[in-house]
Amino acid sequence: MQVQLKKWSAKDKMSLYNLCSTADRTYLPDRLPSPYTEKDAEFWLDFVSQAEDNDTDIFRAIVVDGRIVGSISVECKNDIFRTDSEIGFMVMPDYRNQGIATKAVAEIVSQAFNKLNVTRITAYVFEPNLASAKVLEKNGFVLEGRLRNAAIKGDKLYNILHYGLVK
Ligand SMILES: CC(C)(COP(=O)(O)OP(=O)(O)OC[C@H]1O[C@@H](n2cnc3c(N)ncnc32)[C@H](O)[C@@H]1OP(=O)(O)O)[C@@H](O)C(=O)NCCC(=O)NCCS
Protein backbone atom coordinates (compact mmCIF):
# COMPACT_ATOMS: atom_id res chain seq x y z
CA MET A 1 0.00 0.00 0.00
CA GLN A 2 1.43 3.34 -1.06
CA VAL A 3 0.69 6.40 1.04
CA GLN A 4 1.14 9.69 -0.78
CA LEU A 5 0.66 13.31 0.20
CA LYS A 6 -0.77 15.65 -2.38
CA LYS A 7 -1.62 19.32 -2.47
CA TRP A 8 -5.29 20.09 -2.16
CA SER A 9 -7.03 21.47 -5.22
CA ALA A 10 -10.48 22.90 -5.84
CA LYS A 11 -11.40 19.58 -7.50
CA ASP A 12 -11.13 17.84 -4.12
CA LYS A 13 -14.24 19.47 -2.71
CA MET A 14 -16.37 16.33 -2.49
CA SER A 15 -13.47 14.21 -1.18
CA LEU A 16 -12.87 16.77 1.56
CA TYR A 17 -16.58 16.92 2.29
CA ASN A 18 -16.73 13.10 2.61
CA LEU A 19 -13.62 13.03 4.80
CA CYS A 20 -14.86 15.70 7.20
CA SER A 21 -18.45 14.43 7.25
CA THR A 22 -17.30 11.00 8.41
CA ALA A 23 -14.47 12.20 10.68
CA ASP A 24 -14.22 10.83 14.19
CA ARG A 25 -14.40 14.09 16.13
CA THR A 26 -13.89 12.64 19.59
CA TYR A 27 -10.41 14.11 19.88
CA LEU A 28 -10.42 16.78 17.19
CA PRO A 29 -10.58 20.54 17.79
CA ASP A 30 -14.05 22.08 17.63
CA ARG A 31 -12.90 24.43 14.85
CA LEU A 32 -13.87 21.67 12.39
CA PRO A 33 -17.46 22.72 11.57
CA SER A 34 -20.22 20.30 12.50
CA PRO A 35 -22.29 19.42 10.59
CA TYR A 36 -19.76 19.82 7.75
CA THR A 37 -21.14 21.32 4.55
CA GLU A 38 -19.94 21.62 0.96
CA LYS A 39 -19.58 25.37 1.61
CA ASP A 40 -17.19 24.59 4.49
CA ALA A 41 -15.12 22.48 2.08
CA GLU A 42 -15.04 25.31 -0.49
CA PHE A 43 -14.01 27.84 2.17
CA TRP A 44 -11.19 25.63 3.46
CA LEU A 45 -9.82 24.77 0.02
CA ASP A 46 -9.71 28.48 -0.79
CA PHE A 47 -7.92 29.21 2.52
CA VAL A 48 -5.41 26.42 1.90
CA SER A 49 -4.62 27.55 -1.65
CA GLN A 50 -3.73 31.01 -0.29
CA ALA A 51 -1.71 29.59 2.60
CA GLU A 52 0.37 27.55 0.14
CA ASP A 53 1.84 30.77 -1.24
CA ASN A 54 3.33 32.02 2.01
CA ASP A 55 5.72 29.18 2.91
CA THR A 56 4.63 29.05 6.54
CA ASP A 57 2.20 26.16 6.36
CA ILE A 58 1.84 22.80 4.62
CA PHE A 59 -1.61 21.30 4.06
CA ARG A 60 -1.84 17.93 2.32
CA ALA A 61 -4.41 15.30 1.41
CA ILE A 62 -3.40 11.75 2.38
CA VAL A 63 -3.94 9.55 -0.68
CA VAL A 64 -4.06 5.74 -0.75
CA ASP A 65 -4.69 3.88 -4.00
CA GLY A 66 -5.82 7.09 -5.65
CA ARG A 67 -8.38 7.91 -2.96
CA ILE A 68 -8.20 10.75 -0.43
CA VAL A 69 -8.48 9.04 2.96
CA GLY A 70 -7.09 11.68 5.28
CA SER A 71 -5.71 15.12 5.89
CA ILE A 72 -2.46 16.31 7.46
CA SER A 73 -0.90 19.71 8.10
CA VAL A 74 2.00 21.53 9.70
CA GLU A 75 1.33 25.18 10.52
CA CYS A 76 3.93 27.65 11.74
CA LYS A 77 3.30 29.47 14.99
CA ASN A 78 4.05 33.17 15.38
CA ASP A 79 5.80 35.81 17.50
CA ILE A 80 8.43 34.27 19.79
CA PHE A 81 7.17 30.82 18.78
CA ARG A 82 7.65 31.48 15.06
CA THR A 83 10.30 28.77 14.71
CA ASP A 84 7.85 26.27 16.19
CA SER A 85 4.96 24.69 14.31
CA GLU A 86 1.96 22.48 14.99
CA ILE A 87 1.06 19.22 13.30
CA GLY A 88 -2.47 17.86 12.89
CA PHE A 89 -3.78 14.79 11.09
CA MET A 90 -6.79 12.55 10.58
CA VAL A 91 -7.55 9.32 8.72
CA MET A 92 -10.98 8.02 7.70
CA PRO A 93 -12.34 5.43 10.16
CA ASP A 94 -12.37 2.62 7.53
CA TYR A 95 -8.65 3.09 6.85
CA ARG A 96 -7.34 3.07 10.42
CA ASN A 97 -4.64 0.84 11.89
CA GLN A 98 -2.91 0.16 8.58
CA GLY A 99 0.05 2.45 9.22
CA ILE A 100 -1.31 5.28 7.04
CA ALA A 101 -0.96 8.11 9.57
CA THR A 102 2.48 6.88 10.60
CA LYS A 103 3.71 7.11 7.00
CA ALA A 104 1.97 10.44 6.39
CA VAL A 105 3.57 11.99 9.50
CA ALA A 106 7.03 10.78 8.41
CA GLU A 107 6.58 12.40 5.01
CA ILE A 108 5.20 15.76 6.20
CA VAL A 109 7.89 16.04 8.90
CA SER A 110 10.52 15.69 6.18
CA GLN A 111 8.76 18.29 4.01
CA ALA A 112 8.31 20.70 6.95
CA PHE A 113 11.96 20.60 8.02
CA ASN A 114 13.02 21.14 4.40
CA LYS A 115 10.54 23.78 3.34
CA LEU A 116 9.54 25.72 6.44
CA ASN A 117 11.84 27.84 8.57
CA VAL A 118 11.11 25.84 11.72
CA THR A 119 13.31 24.17 14.31
CA ARG A 120 10.62 22.02 15.87
CA ILE A 121 7.15 20.56 15.40
CA THR A 122 4.67 20.41 18.27
CA ALA A 123 1.66 18.10 18.64
CA TYR A 124 -1.18 18.42 21.13
CA VAL A 125 -2.93 15.12 21.87
CA PHE A 126 -5.98 14.42 24.03
CA GLU A 127 -4.61 12.07 26.69
CA PRO A 128 -6.98 9.15 25.84
CA ASN A 129 -6.08 9.36 22.12
CA LEU A 130 -3.63 6.48 22.27
CA ALA A 131 -3.55 5.94 18.49
CA SER A 132 -2.41 9.52 17.90
CA ALA A 133 0.27 9.31 20.62
CA LYS A 134 1.52 6.06 19.08
CA VAL A 135 1.77 7.57 15.60
CA LEU A 136 3.84 10.46 16.96
CA GLU A 137 6.12 8.28 19.08
CA LYS A 138 6.77 6.00 16.09
CA ASN A 139 8.02 9.13 14.31
CA GLY A 140 10.37 10.19 17.08
CA PHE A 141 8.19 12.75 18.82
CA VAL A 142 8.96 13.03 22.53
CA LEU A 143 6.37 13.50 25.28
CA GLU A 144 7.42 16.83 26.81
CA GLY A 145 4.60 17.46 29.22
CA ARG A 146 1.04 16.87 30.33
CA LEU A 147 -1.16 19.97 30.36
CA ARG A 148 -3.71 19.19 33.04
CA ASN A 149 -7.38 19.92 32.23
CA ALA A 150 -6.20 22.02 29.29
CA ALA A 151 -8.97 21.23 26.80
CA ILE A 152 -12.72 20.87 26.90
CA LYS A 153 -14.95 18.83 24.57
CA GLY A 154 -18.63 19.22 25.34
CA ASP A 155 -18.53 19.60 29.11
CA LYS A 156 -15.64 17.21 29.75
CA LEU A 157 -12.13 18.44 30.59
CA TYR A 158 -9.11 16.58 29.22
CA ASN A 159 -5.41 16.53 29.88
CA ILE A 160 -3.42 17.36 26.77
CA LEU A 161 -0.17 15.56 26.00
CA HIS A 162 2.43 17.96 24.66
CA TYR A 163 4.70 16.24 22.13
CA GLY A 164 7.68 17.73 20.31
CA LEU A 165 10.11 16.81 17.57
CA VAL A 166 13.27 18.91 17.27
CA LYS A 167 15.02 19.27 13.91
C1 LIG B 1 -5.05 9.11 15.14
C2 LIG B 1 -5.24 8.58 13.73
C3 LIG B 1 -4.85 9.68 12.73
C4 LIG B 1 -4.33 7.36 13.52
O1 LIG B 1 -4.38 6.98 12.14
P1 LIG B 1 -3.97 5.51 11.66
O2 LIG B 1 -3.72 5.58 10.20
O3 LIG B 1 -4.94 4.54 12.15
O4 LIG B 1 -2.57 5.31 12.45
P2 LIG B 1 -1.51 4.13 12.23
O5 LIG B 1 -2.20 2.93 11.68
O6 LIG B 1 -0.35 4.68 11.47
O7 LIG B 1 -1.01 3.88 13.72
C5 LIG B 1 -1.93 3.71 14.78
C6 LIG B 1 -1.24 3.02 15.92
O8 LIG B 1 -2.02 3.18 17.10
C7 LIG B 1 -2.36 1.90 17.60
N1 LIG B 1 -3.68 2.02 18.22
C8 LIG B 1 -4.86 2.26 17.61
N2 LIG B 1 -5.83 2.32 18.52
C9 LIG B 1 -5.23 2.14 19.73
C10 LIG B 1 -5.71 2.09 21.07
N3 LIG B 1 -7.01 2.29 21.36
N4 LIG B 1 -4.82 1.88 22.06
C11 LIG B 1 -3.51 1.70 21.80
N5 LIG B 1 -2.99 1.75 20.53
C12 LIG B 1 -3.86 1.96 19.53
C13 LIG B 1 -2.33 0.98 16.40
O9 LIG B 1 -2.18 -0.36 16.78
C14 LIG B 1 -1.11 1.51 15.66
O10 LIG B 1 0.09 1.12 16.27
P3 LIG B 1 1.00 -0.06 15.65
O11 LIG B 1 1.33 0.32 14.26
O12 LIG B 1 2.19 -0.12 16.54
O13 LIG B 1 0.15 -1.30 15.70
C15 LIG B 1 -6.70 8.16 13.47
O14 LIG B 1 -7.09 7.27 14.49
C16 LIG B 1 -7.68 9.33 13.43
O15 LIG B 1 -7.87 9.92 12.37
N6 LIG B 1 -8.32 9.67 14.56
C17 LIG B 1 -9.29 10.76 14.59
C18 LIG B 1 -8.62 12.11 14.41
C19 LIG B 1 -7.53 12.32 15.44
O16 LIG B 1 -7.68 11.97 16.61
N7 LIG B 1 -6.42 12.92 15.00
C20 LIG B 1 -5.28 13.18 15.84
C21 LIG B 1 -5.33 14.55 16.40
S1 LIG B 1 -3.81 14.85 17.33
PDBQT file of the ligand as one rigid body, heavy atoms in Angstrom, charges set to zero:
ROOT
HETATM    1  C1  LIG A 201      -5.047   9.109  15.144  1.00  0.00    +0.000 C 
HETATM    2  C2  LIG A 201      -5.235   8.582  13.733  1.00  0.00    +0.000 C 
HETATM    3  C3  LIG A 201      -4.850   9.681  12.732  1.00  0.00    +0.000 C 
HETATM    4  C4  LIG A 201      -4.333   7.360  13.525  1.00  0.00    +0.000 C 
HETATM    5  O1  LIG A 201      -4.380   6.982  12.145  1.00  0.00    +0.000 OA
HETATM    6  P1  LIG A 201      -3.965   5.509  11.660  1.00  0.00    +0.000 P 
HETATM    7  O2  LIG A 201      -3.722   5.576  10.200  1.00  0.00    +0.000 OA
HETATM    8  O3  LIG A 201      -4.943   4.536  12.154  1.00  0.00    +0.000 OA
HETATM    9  O4  LIG A 201      -2.572   5.314  12.446  1.00  0.00    +0.000 OA
HETATM   10  P2  LIG A 201      -1.512   4.135  12.226  1.00  0.00    +0.000 P 
HETATM   11  O5  LIG A 201      -2.199   2.932  11.684  1.00  0.00    +0.000 OA
HETATM   12  O6  LIG A 201      -0.349   4.678  11.473  1.00  0.00    +0.000 OA
HETATM   13  O7  LIG A 201      -1.010   3.879  13.717  1.00  0.00    +0.000 OA
HETATM   14  C5  LIG A 201      -1.935   3.710  14.775  1.00  0.00    +0.000 C 
HETATM   15  C6  LIG A 201      -1.238   3.018  15.915  1.00  0.00    +0.000 C 
HETATM   16  O8  LIG A 201      -2.021   3.179  17.101  1.00  0.00    +0.000 OA
HETATM   17  C7  LIG A 201      -2.357   1.902  17.597  1.00  0.00    +0.000 C 
HETATM   18  N1  LIG A 201      -3.676   2.023  18.219  1.00  0.00    +0.000 N 
HETATM   19  C8  LIG A 201      -4.859   2.259  17.611  1.00  0.00    +0.000 A 
HETATM   20  N2  LIG A 201      -5.832   2.322  18.525  1.00  0.00    +0.000 NA
HETATM   21  C9  LIG A 201      -5.232   2.140  19.734  1.00  0.00    +0.000 A 
HETATM   22  C10 LIG A 201      -5.711   2.094  21.070  1.00  0.00    +0.000 A 
HETATM   23  N3  LIG A 201      -7.007   2.285  21.361  1.00  0.00    +0.000 N 
HETATM   24  N4  LIG A 201      -4.815   1.876  22.062  1.00  0.00    +0.000 NA
HETATM   25  C11 LIG A 201      -3.509   1.704  21.803  1.00  0.00    +0.000 A 
HETATM   26  N5  LIG A 201      -2.995   1.752  20.533  1.00  0.00    +0.000 NA
HETATM   27  C12 LIG A 201      -3.860   1.961  19.535  1.00  0.00    +0.000 A 
HETATM   28  C13 LIG A 201      -2.333   0.978  16.400  1.00  0.00    +0.000 C 
HETATM   29  O9  LIG A 201      -2.177  -0.365  16.783  1.00  0.00    +0.000 OA
HETATM   30  C14 LIG A 201      -1.109   1.512  15.663  1.00  0.00    +0.000 C 
HETATM   31  O10 LIG A 201       0.093   1.116  16.274  1.00  0.00    +0.000 OA
HETATM   32  P3  LIG A 201       0.996  -0.062  15.651  1.00  0.00    +0.000 P 
HETATM   33  O11 LIG A 201       1.335   0.320  14.257  1.00  0.00    +0.000 OA
HETATM   34  O12 LIG A 201       2.191  -0.122  16.536  1.00  0.00    +0.000 OA
HETATM   35  O13 LIG A 201       0.150  -1.295  15.697  1.00  0.00    +0.000 OA
HETATM   36  C15 LIG A 201      -6.701   8.157  13.469  1.00  0.00    +0.000 C 
HETATM   37  O14 LIG A 201      -7.087   7.272  14.485  1.00  0.00    +0.000 OA
HETATM   38  C16 LIG A 201      -7.678   9.325  13.426  1.00  0.00    +0.000 C 
HETATM   39  O15 LIG A 201      -7.875   9.916  12.375  1.00  0.00    +0.000 OA
HETATM   40  N6  LIG A 201      -8.316   9.670  14.562  1.00  0.00    +0.000 N 
HETATM   41  C17 LIG A 201      -9.288  10.762  14.588  1.00  0.00    +0.000 C 
HETATM   42  C18 LIG A 201      -8.621  12.105  14.406  1.00  0.00    +0.000 C 
HETATM   43  C19 LIG A 201      -7.531  12.320  15.442  1.00  0.00    +0.000 C 
HETATM   44  O16 LIG A 201      -7.683  11.971  16.609  1.00  0.00    +0.000 OA
HETATM   45  N7  LIG A 201      -6.424  12.920  14.995  1.00  0.00    +0.000 N 
HETATM   46  C20 LIG A 201      -5.276  13.177  15.843  1.00  0.00    +0.000 C 
HETATM   47  C21 LIG A 201      -5.325  14.546  16.399  1.00  0.00    +0.000 C 
HETATM   48  S1  LIG A 201      -3.807  14.853  17.331  1.00  0.00    +0.000 SA
ENDROOT
TORSDOF 0
